[in-house]
Structures are given as structure tokens and as C-alpha cells.
Amino acid sequence: SALWNATWWFWHLLRLTSYMLALGFVIYEHQQTISDLRVTLAERKKAEEKVRKHRNRLGELVQERTVELRKANEGLQQEMADRKQIEQALLESEMRLQAILDNTTAVVYVKDTDGRYIMVNSQFESLFHITGNEIRGKSDYDIFPEDTAKAILANDRKVLEAKAAMEFEEVVPEDDGQHVYISIKFPLYKSNGTPYAVCSMSTD
């Protein structure tokens, strides 16, 4: 076209308008991108702040839990030490009791409510030729004749039914013949008051 005529101006104005529209679109997209980035950055900062707070809280919880576990461990160790002392005291008490029972001339034994031997003293072991470990869990029927065992167990049942100490005369065979014993029998109780065994102290 001829220079500076209407056609020239039309095409240049059209081109300029196109450039302006394109530039405006690019600027809009750029601003929108920046806005999106700002929003994303703000959300990321919020997320990072939440993560930081969560980590701090988690660290506090771990520290609190560690302290609790340390205290629990210290308490458990103290409990174990106390229990060990109690067990040691109980063992010493049982040893003293066993020493007393083993040095008496009376025959002493303990049986559960089913008539099974729990413990005997050395006098019992000597007279009937059986150790405490061997007799544990056995009944009178495993040691004495049937009629003797039946009579002894009947007396044990009377004590359990009466829940009181009772005295009996019991005839027991030994190596040199029959012996008559005066037996003091009494129930032993659990902490709830229920009898769990019968103790007998028998004198020839």
C-alpha cells in the first residue's frame, strides 16, 4: 500500500491492537500465575507451620512419654526390689518354721482339701521313710493301709467342715507295730477366709 494511507494505518493499528491484546493476555496470565504462586506459598507456609507445630508437639509427647516410662521403670525396679525383699523375708520365715518343725518330736504335716500332702517335717520323713519331695501331691492311701488312710482322711474332713481345731486319737502302723497318736488338727485359711489345707500335729 502507499505510505501513510488508510490501509497502512488500518493494518498497523490492527497489528498494534493484536500486540496489545497479546501483551495484555500475557500480563494477565503472569499476574494470575504470581497470584497462584502467592496462594500456594501461603498454603505451603501454613502447612510448614502445622508440620513444625506437630513436630514440636510430637517432641513434647515423646519427652513426656519418656519421663513417664522412666518413672514407671523406676517404680517397677523399686517394686521388684521390694518383692525380692519380701520373698527373701518369706523364705527366711519358712526356713525358720521348717527348722522348728524339723526339731520337734511331733509328726507335723499339711494336706490340701483333697487330702494331698503339701509338706511334712523331718520326723514324718524318718518314721515313714519318705521325703517331703516324694510325698508332695500324694494322699494317705499312697502311704498307709486303706483302713488307716480312710480314718485319717475322715478326721481331716471333720476339721474342714467344722472350720475349727479338733483333737483325735489316730492309730498308725510303723516299723515296730501300731502306734497311737494324739493329733491336733486345724484348718489353714486363704486371705478370703476359705480353708485351703489342714495342718496336723501328732504326738506319739
C-alpha positions, 0 to 999 in steps of 0.5 A, a space after each residue: 500500500 502507499 505510505 501513510 494511507 488508510 490501509 497502512 494505518 488500518 493494518 498497523 493499528 490492527 497489528 498494534 491492537 493484536 500486540 496489545 491484546 497479546 501483551 495484555 493476555 500475557 500480563 494477565 496470565 503472569 499476574 494470575 500465575 504470581 497470584 497462584 504462586 502467592 496462594 500456594 506459598 501461603 498454603 505451603 507456609 501454613 502447612 510448614 507451620 502445622 508440620 513444625 507445630 506437630 513436630 514440636 508437639 510430637 517432641 513434647 509427647 515423646 519427652 513426656 512419654 519418656 519421663 513417664 516410662 522412666 518413672 514407671 521403670 523406676 517404680 517397677 525396679 523399686 517394686 521388684 526390689 521390694 518383692 525380692 525383699 519380701 520373698 527373701 523375708 518369706 523364705 527366711 520365715 519358712 526356713 525358720 518354721 521348717 527348722 522348728 518343725 524339723 526339731 520337734 518330736 511331733 509328726 507335723 504335716 499339711 494336706 490340701 482339701 483333697 487330702 494331698 500332702 503339701 509338706 511334712 517335717 523331718 520326723 514324718 520323713 524318718 518314721 515313714 521313710 519318705 521325703 517331703 519331695 516324694 510325698 508332695 501331691 500324694 494322699 494317705 492311701 499312697 502311704 498307709 493301709 486303706 483302713 488307716 488312710 480312710 480314718 485319717 482322711 475322715 478326721 481331716 474332713 471333720 476339721 474342714 467342715 467344722 472350720 475349727 481345731 479338733 483333737 483325735 486319737 489316730 492309730 498308725 502302723 510303723 516299723 515296730 507295730 501300731 502306734 497311737 497318736 494324739 493329733 491336733 488338727 486345724 484348718 489353714 485359711 486363704 486371705 478370703 477366709 476359705 480353708 485351703 489345707 489342714 495342718 496336723 500335729 501328732 504326738 506319739 
